[in-house]
Every structure is written in C-alpha cells, then in structure tokens.
Amino acid sequence: MTRDGTLSADGPGRAGAMKNWRYMALHAVAAAAFIFLLQRYALSASLESSLLWALTFGGCAAGLAYSQSNR
C-alpha cells in the first residue's frame, strides 16, 4: 500500500508472489503431505489409497495455486 491508501501494482513485467512456480509446487507438496498423513495415520487407510489421495489433492492444490496466481 502507498501513503494515500491505494494498492500499487508490481509494474509491467514483474511477477507477483504466487507467479513463481516454486510457490505453486510448495503449495502442492504441503497439501499432498497433509492428506497423506491424515489418510495413512489418522484414518488408517492403505498405502496405495493414501498415495492416490495425496496425488489427487496435490494436483488440485497446484491447480488452485495456479488459478490464484492469475487473478
């Protein structure tokens, strides 16, 4: 924010914080790890099922991070 209370853009050619692929990958890995641990240890699911859910949620989280970066 600037002194007059308005938001300033990053400027032409500059990427915002979520435009970086590393943040999208981190978002996907964090979501996948969370759902894997939840499925595997809290819900006592099989390894195959936990990995499948982790892959699904990681992909969805990556898609969400990508869509948020393009707003």
N, C-alpha and C positions, 0 to 999 in steps of 0.2 A: 504494500500500500504506500501511496505517496502522502505527502503532508496534507493535501486537500481532501483526503479520504477516498480517492478513486484508486482502483486497481490498475496497475500498469502491466502491459503485455511484455513478454520476453523480448520482443523485437523480431524483425524478419530474419529468418534463417536460424534462429535459436530454438532449441528443443526444450520443452517443459520437462519437469522432473520424471514423469512417467513415460516420456517418449523413449527413454533409454531401455533397450532390450533387457538389460540386467535387472531392472526393477520388475519387469514382467516375469522374467524367469524366477526371481526370488519369490514373487507372489505365488507362482505355480508350485514351486518346491515347498513352500511353507504350507499351502493348502493340502498338498499331497501327503506331506509328513503328518499333518494333524489328522487327516481322515484315516491314514494307515494305522496310526497309533490308537485312535478311537475304535476302529473296527477290530484290530487284532487283539488288543489287550482289554479294553473296556467291554466290548461286545462278544469277545471270544470267537471271532469269525476265523475261517480257514485262511491260510497264507495266500492262496490263489484269489480268493474273494477280496481280501484286503488290498492286494496289489491292483486288482481290477478297479476297485473303488478309488484307490489313490490315483491311478492313471486318469480316470474319468474326472475326478474333482480337480486334479492338476490342470487338465486341459480346459475345463470350464473356468478356472481361476485365471489362466493365461488369456483366454478369450475376454473375460471381464476386464482384466488389466489393459488389454489392447484397446477395447472399446472406450474405456475411460480415458486413455491417453489421447484419443482422437476427438474429444469433446471440445 
